[in-house]
Amino acid sequence: MDCETYARELAQAARRASRRAAVLDTETKNEVLEAMARRLEKSAERIAAANVLDLEAGREAGLSAAMLDRLEITPRRLAAMADGLRQVAALPDPVGKTIDERVRPNGLKITRVRVPIGVIGIIYESRPNVTVDAAGLCLKSGNAVILRGGKEAIRTNRVLGEILGEALDEAGIDPAVVQVVAVADREVVNRLLKMDAEIDLIIPRGGEGLIRAVVEESTIPVIKHYKGVCHVYVAASADQEMALEIVDNAKTQRPGVCNAVETVLVDAACAREFMPRLAERLGEKGVELRGCERTRAIVPGIVPASEEDWPREYLDLILAVKVVDGVDEAVDHIARYGSGHTDAIVTRDPEEGERFLSRVDSSSVFLNCSTRFSDGGEFGLGAEIGISTDKLHARGPMGLEELTTYKWVARGEGQLRG
């Protein structure tokens, strides 16, 4: 089958399935999500076998350690995927929720009600957990979804798609509610991105190159973030032990994810005390520091930072460090080099903290906590569909409500407009 035919069949099947998905009652959706979770747990060996093949192929292809980490499904991650489905099942169903209601002077009753978007295409790299997270969120929000993971995870994603489809089929629901693109040919994606008559929204997840390519090719609206250049600003008043813990967690817990910190800004008033402690702490974890001249005057052995380092998303154990003169310079630096993803301040001064929170225009801004909390699960949204740095429709971690739109409903008794 040629790419055009295959893509069109996927899209048309999803459109048909979306009409059924939109009217599923909450109890049915929750039962299917629970069934999906059980099937994942019972299929651990089947999933692991496919994942091993993808990991072996990835190593042969020279994937980075960070990419391989994203690709691997450990028993703990599989358990988290199943738990994520159960968490979504436990969340309130947004479909049918009344957002606004009013009665007009002529007696018309006007309501604004949440409804599914329809058909969503999700294009992503490496992380097979996205397959499960996205399927669960789209099902609960009444959407059909077409999932296209990277070729490096194609065996794992095929198996996950089969397992999720089996749960849908067993419940008497069209398996086309969740479809995994089963071929690696990039042309299929290019074709899907032009099918705006069938697909309502595209959500890309991955590196900046992938996302920009999707935006350039798509005739369908795209929700996106290009990269996660996240900052932590350590203010002069900061509890330095807290700041060390926060930066360590934000950089080293999972360096290959978009909410890992990439640049630390340190107030000049505390830099001489804090910088050596930071270098020692992160040096023990294998982190390479790249510092400005003022930083290197305090810690001479670190690598000089260039202008290219400040807007860079490393996704690795590399951290840019800069000394700044106060919160205003920190905010200016973030405005110039940041990506609008997640930025944090560590301070004991409430006024300074609020000043930072109000002036930094990012999708998530934090006070005295790790940037790693920028996540749908951590926000209580359940598994997230992605993070948006756009300002229209959705911003920040996207959960169930962000996968709905709304429609206006008017109920009358024969009213006519004069």
Buried (B, 14 or more C-beta within 10 A) or exposed (E): EEBBEBBBEBBBBBBBBBEBBBEBEBEBBBBBBBBBBBBBBEBBEBBBEBBBEBBEBBEEEEBEEBBBBBBBBEEEBBBBBBBBBBBBBEBEBBBEBEEEEEEEEEEBEBBBBBBBBBBBBBBBBBBBBBBBBBBBBBBBBBBBBBBBBBBBBBBBBBBBBBBBBBBBEEBEBBBBBBBBBBBEBEEBBBBBBBBEEBBBBBBBBBBBEBBBBBBEBBEBBBBBBBBBBBBBBBBBBBBBEBBBBBBBBBBBEBBBBBBBBBBBBBBBBBBEEBBEBBBEBBBEEEBBBBBBEBBBEBBEEBEEBEEEBBBBBBBBBBBBBBBBEBBEBBBEBBBEBBBBBBBBBBBEBEEBBEBBBEBBEBBBBBBBBBBBBBBBBBBEBBBBBBBBBBEEEBBBBBBBBBBBEBEEEEEEEEEEEE
